[in-house]
Amino acid sequence: MLKQEYFYYFEEGGWNSEYATSVKQARKQAQERWAHLDITPRLDSFKPFKGNEEEYKSLMNLFH
């Protein structure tokens, strides 16, 4: 199964993304990735890049 990019928001504000084969795996990876920093991914906010390109593009514009 191919990995795809899922983007998500944090309870504390901000966003990031994970590459995973499913949204369930992306949620698990994100929780593990940020646990040591006490940053909480909003589990209801995970979206695949595919089909949500405009929202992702808006988020990326925050870096420019």
C-alpha positions as CSV (number, residue, x, y, z in Angstrom):
1,M,0.0,0.0,0.0
2,L,1.3,3.5,-0.9
3,K,1.9,6.2,1.6
4,Q,0.1,9.5,1.2
5,E,0.4,12.8,3.0
6,Y,-2.1,13.7,5.7
7,F,-2.1,17.1,7.2
8,Y,-3.6,18.0,10.6
9,Y,-3.9,20.7,13.3
10,F,-2.7,20.8,16.9
11,E,-5.0,21.6,19.9
12,E,-2.5,24.3,20.8
13,G,-2.5,25.8,17.3
14,G,-0.5,25.3,14.2
15,W,-0.3,22.3,11.8
16,N,1.9,19.6,10.4
17,S,1.7,16.5,8.2
18,E,2.6,12.8,8.2
19,Y,3.1,10.3,5.5
20,A,1.2,7.1,6.1
21,T,-0.7,4.3,4.5
22,S,-4.0,5.3,6.4
23,V,-5.4,8.0,8.4
24,K,-5.3,5.7,11.5
25,Q,-1.6,5.2,11.0
26,A,-1.0,8.9,10.5
27,R,-2.8,9.7,13.8
28,K,-0.7,7.2,15.6
29,Q,2.6,8.5,14.1
30,A,1.6,12.1,15.0
31,Q,0.8,11.2,18.6
32,E,4.1,9.4,19.0
33,R,6.0,12.1,17.2
34,W,4.9,14.9,19.4
35,A,4.3,13.1,22.8
36,H,7.6,14.2,24.2
37,L,6.8,17.8,23.6
38,D,3.3,17.7,25.1
39,I,1.8,18.9,21.8
40,T,-1.5,17.3,21.0
41,P,-2.6,16.6,17.4
42,R,-6.4,17.1,16.9
43,L,-7.4,13.6,15.9
44,D,-10.5,14.9,14.1
45,S,-8.5,17.2,11.9
46,F,-6.5,14.7,9.8
47,K,-7.1,15.1,6.1
48,P,-5.4,13.6,3.1
49,F,-3.6,16.0,0.8
50,K,-5.4,14.5,-2.2
51,G,-8.8,16.2,-2.4
52,N,-7.9,19.0,-0.1
53,E,-5.2,20.7,-2.2
54,E,-6.6,24.2,-1.7
55,E,-6.6,24.0,2.1
56,Y,-3.1,22.6,2.0
57,K,-2.0,25.4,-0.3
58,S,-3.4,28.0,2.1
59,L,-1.5,26.4,4.9
60,M,1.8,26.3,2.9
61,N,1.3,30.0,2.1
62,L,1.9,30.7,5.9
63,F,5.6,29.9,5.3
64,H,6.0,32.6,2.6
